[in-house]
């Protein structure tokens, strides 16, 4: 046997070799993630430099919300998320209701590439640059006017169709001031009340109809989507999601309200400290009454879809929201049957709100409810897994935002239907 003074260096040398081998293997395993981080960091720095022309408040919000891990305060998919995606079985879904059916496979390289963070950074930069030129003179404009008198998600999607039409025609989209948006509780009466300005350009004082066109935002459906050439080869599902994300960037006032509500409701008081979690939105009431949904689903139906996957991925936090207060009673029953595996996350919000009740509110009260909507949307979009019914425009908003954030694990829906309403 070798003397102790010889054995010790040998053991240390062997340990060092094993350590180097582990670093090498780990480096190879993570090389794609490291490249992605480098790309994201480079893109973020480049984007931040090119945003100097934005209004001061918007720039402050951008600097706060846009960094290596977040885009406008929404958490981008990161290695923790991708670990969950690798843990779960591959799922293939088909979105219907558009010009053509579009399939997504959570493990397909084509899907991974299209809904990558790099793809989002490039798209959001292009849309931002298009909408915020250094000089607004001699540009073609489209004034978005006449908003739909419908639910929040529905009216947002119809604004999206108008926005997409403007961009497809090579025009800068601006909102009419004042507008007639049901959810605009400030003097502008348009979406700029709660979101960052759609453009740094203003409505031209001289309406030269060779350069200016009017586009109604109550067109119900987008029958003939037109893509700008740069996005010609993209799926409609990807394109609509990118347009919507740009429109719905929270302004500083909205973002501050959302963060404050989360701080008041969550313990610990940060959404980032509750990952991983699944969000469940249960839509019932008027959707069923008006036959937009074929039936109301008991909460157990939602849990039966994701319970096995949640346990496999070690996800026990669940955020639940619904206009129906009975859902929370159902959770107690469901969780009792599951031996209290799940920990409930929720916010103190106004329940039993449907479109008809919104119409009966004062503009100020409706504005308060909209901020509650935005708080819920923020939490849902930041989740790792999502469950809901995509016949609901609200759930489609969540679906679109999560895709922009690089979250490709498909929705869990008791309808077994993935709807794209154009």
N, C-alpha and C positions, 0 to 999 in steps of 0.2 A: 504494500500500500504506500502511496506517495506521502511524503511528510506534509504536515498541515500547511507550512509556509508555501508549498508548491500547489497543494490542492486548492487553496483559496483563489490564487490568480486564475487557475483553470476554470473554476466555477464562475468567477466573474466574467471571464472571457466568453464562456458558453452562454451566460445570461445575456451578454451584450449582443452576441450573434442572433439569439432568438428575438431580442428586442428589434434589431434591424430588420429581420425577416418579417416580423409583425407589422412594422411601419410600412415596409414595401408592399405587402399584401393589402394592407388597409388603404394605402395610397392608390393602388390599382383599382380597388373596389370603389373608391370615392372620386376617381379622376373626373368622371362626367359631372358630378355635383360641384367639384371645385371649378371646372371650366364654366359651369352655369353661373356660379357665384361671381367669377371674374367678369363674365359678360354682363351680368346684372349690375355690378358695381360700376363698370365702365359706362353702361347705358345710363345709369342714374346720374352720374357726374355730368355726362354730356347733356342730358335732358335738363338738369338744373341750370346749366350755363345758358341754355337757350330759352329759359322762361323769364328772363329779366323784364320783358315788356308787359307782363301780366300786372293787373291792378295790385296795389300794395296788400290788401287783405287776402287776395287770392294767393299771392306769392308766399305770405306768411303761412297760410294753410298748407300750401304745397311743400314748403320746407319742413313743416312739422310732420306731415303725413306720408311723405315720399322719401323712403330711404331704402336700405338694402333688403329689408324684410316686408315693408308695407308699401302699398300703392294707394294714395289718398286715404290713409288710415285703415284700409282693408288689408288684412294679413294675406300676403302672397303664399302660395304653396311652398313649403320648405322641406328639408330633409325629414322632419318628423311626419309631415303629411305623406311624403313619398314612401316612408316606411310602412305607414298604414295601407297605402295603395298596394304595395308589394305583398303585404300580409294577406289581403283579401283575395278571393277568387276573381278571375277575369269575368267581366260582365259586358255583354253586347246589347245595346238598345237602339231602337230606330225612332227618330223624331218624325212625326207625321203632321200634316196640315199645311205644309209649305208648298212651294212650287213643285218640289219633288221630295220623296222620302230620303232622309240622311241618317246613315248608321254611324254609331260610335262604339268602339271596343276599348274598354279601359286599359287593355294591355297592348293595343295596336300601336306600333311606332308612328303610324300616320296620325293617329289621334294625339299621341304624346307630343308630336312635333307641332301640330296645328294649335293645340291649346297649351303651348309652352309659355313661360314667363317672357322669354325673349320675343316671341311673337306678339304678346300683349304690349310690351314696351315699344316695339316698332309701330304698332297700330295706333297706340295712344299718342305717340309723338306726331305721327302723320296727321291725325285728326286735329290735334291741338294746333299744329302749324297752319293747317288749312283754315281753321276758325279764327286764328289770332295772327294775322299778317303784320309785318312791321309798319306797313302803310295801308290804310283802308281805302285810299282814293283809287278810283277807276277799277273797282272790283264789282263783280256781279253778286247780287244779294237775293235771298229769299226771305220774306217776312212771314214768320209762322204766326197764324191768327186763328180765331174761332175754335177754341178748345172744346173737346167733347164733354158733355155733362154726364159723366159716368164714374164708376169707382176709381180709386187712386191708381191701381195697377193698369186698368184699362186706358185711362186718359194718358198715362205715361207712355204706354205702347203706341198710342196714336200720335203723340208728339214725336216719338221715335220714327214712325213712318214718314212724317213730314220732314224731319231732319235728314233721314236717309235719301228722300227725294231731292232735297236741296243739294246734298253732297254729290249725288249721282249726276246732277246737272252742272256740276262744277261751280256751285254758288256757295257763298258764305251764309249760313243760317243765322238769323237774328229773330228775337221775339218782338211782337208788336207791343208798344208801350203807350198807355196801359193796356193790358190784355183782359181777357175775361175768364181766366183759369179759376176754376172752382176752389182750388187748394192754394191759391196765391194770396196770402193774408197781408202782404205789404202793399205799398202804393203802386208797385209795378204790376201787380195782379198777373204774374206769369211765373214760370219755374225758377227764375233768378231770385225769387224770394227765399228759397231754401237751398238751392244748389249754386255752385260757382257759375259765373256768367258764361253763357253759351259762346260768347265772342267778345273780343275787345273792341269791335266795331259797333257803332250805333246805327239805328234806323236812319237811312239817308233822309235829309230834310226835303230834298227835291226828288220826288218819286219818278225818276226817268224809267219808264217801263221797258226800255231797251236793256236796262241793267238790273231792274228790280222786278221781282215777281212775288205774288202772294200765294201762300200755300196754307190750306186749311188743315187744322190738326183734329178734325172730327171725321176723318175719312173711313173710320171703322176697320178697314182691311187695306193692306199694302199689296195690291193686286199685281203690280209690275215692278218689283224691286230692280233698281238700276245701281250697279256697282261702279265706283271709280276704277279706272284701269289697274291701279296698283293692287286692288283686292279682287280682281276678276276671277282668280282661281280659288278663292276661298269659299268655304261652305256658308250657306245662309245662316246656319246656327252660330257660327263663329262671328260673322259680320254683324248680325243684329245685336249680339252680346257686346261687341266692342263699341258700337254706337250708343247703346244704352248706358254703358259704364261711363262714357264721357259725359253724357247728359246729367248723370246722377251723382257727380262728385259733390259731396256735402260742402256748403260754405262754412266759414268759421263759426257762425252763430249756431247753425244746425249741429255741427260736430261737437261744439262745446256742450250743447244741451244733451246730446247722446252720451258723451263721456260722463257727464254729471249723473245722469240717470243710472248708468251702469255702476258707477261708484256707490250710489245710494242703495242699489239692489243686490249687488254681488258681494260675497264674502269668500275669499279676499276680493278687494274692490277693483279688479282689473280683468278684462276678458282674457288676456293672454295667460293668466294664471289658472285658467280652467280647461285648457287644452289637455288631451283631446276631448271633444264633446260632439254630440249629434244634436241637430236642431229638428224639431217636429212642429209643423204648422198644420193645424186641423181646421179646415174650412167647411162650414155647414150652412145653416140658416137660409138666407136668401138664395144662395147658390143652388140649394136643393129645391127650395120652393119654386124658383123660376126654371127649374129643370136644366140648368147649365151643368149640374152634376147629377148623375143618375141616382145617387143615393148618398146618405151620410154614413161615414165609416166610424165604428167604435175604435177607440184608441188602441185596443188590443190588435186590430188589423195592421196598424202601422208597426207596432213593436214586433209582430210576428215576421215582418219582412226583414228587419235588420238585427234582431236580437242575437242571432248566432254570430253574425259578422262583428257586432259591437264587442261581444265577449272575446272573440278571437283577437281583435285589435286592442283589447284591454281598455275599452271605452265604457265608462260608467256614468259620466256626466251627461245629462240630457236636458236641453232647453226646450220648453214647450210653450206655444202660444196659440190662442184661438179666441174668436169672438164669443165662443160658447163656454160658459163657466163650468158646465158639466164635465168638460174634458179633464179638469184637475181632480174631480172626484174619481173619474175613471182611472187616472194615473195611480191613485192610492190603491185601487183594486188590482190593477195590472202589476204594480211593483210588489204588492204583497204576495202575489202568485209567483213572482220571480225572486222571492226571498230577499226583497229590498236591495237588489243588486244596484239599482240606479239611484243617483242623487239628482234631485230636481233643481234646475236653474230656471228662474222666471223673473219677470219685472212686474212691479205694481202698475198696472195700466187700466184704462177704461175698457170694460168688456161690453158685449152686446151692441157693438157699433157695426152697422151695415149702411149701405148707401143712402137709404131713405132717412135714417137718423142724422146723417151728415147734412143732408139738405135742410133739415129743420134747425140747424145750429147757426149761431151768429158767425160772422167771418173770423172773429178773434178766437172763439171756441174751436172752430174747425181747424184753425192754425195750430192750436195746442194739440189736437188729436193727430194732426199730420206729423208733428214732432215725435209723438209716441210711435207712429208708424215707422218713422225713420230709425228710431231706437231699435225696434224689433228687426228691421231689415239689416241693420248693422250687425246685430248679434247673429242672425241666421247666416248671413254671408260669410262671417268669420268662422263658422263651424267647420268641422272636419268631415262629417257625414250629414246628409240632408234627407228629410222625409216630408212628403206633402202630396198634394194633388195638382197636377199641371193643367187641369181645366181652369184653375184659378190663375188670374193674371198676376196676383201677388206671388204665388209660388214660382211663376215663370220669371218674375224679376229676380228672385233669389237664385234660380237656376242659371240665369244669364250672367249675373255678377260672379258667381262661384266659378263658372267656366273661364271668365276673364282672368281670375286669380290663379289659374292653372290647376284647379281642382277637378279632376276628370273622373272621379268615382261617381257612377251614375246615381241619380235620385232614387230613393225608395218610394214607390207610389202604389197604393192599393188599387188604383185604376189600371195599373199595368199599361199605361198610355203616356207617351212622351209627346206633348203637343207643342207645335210651333204655329202660332196663329198669325198669319200675315194678312 
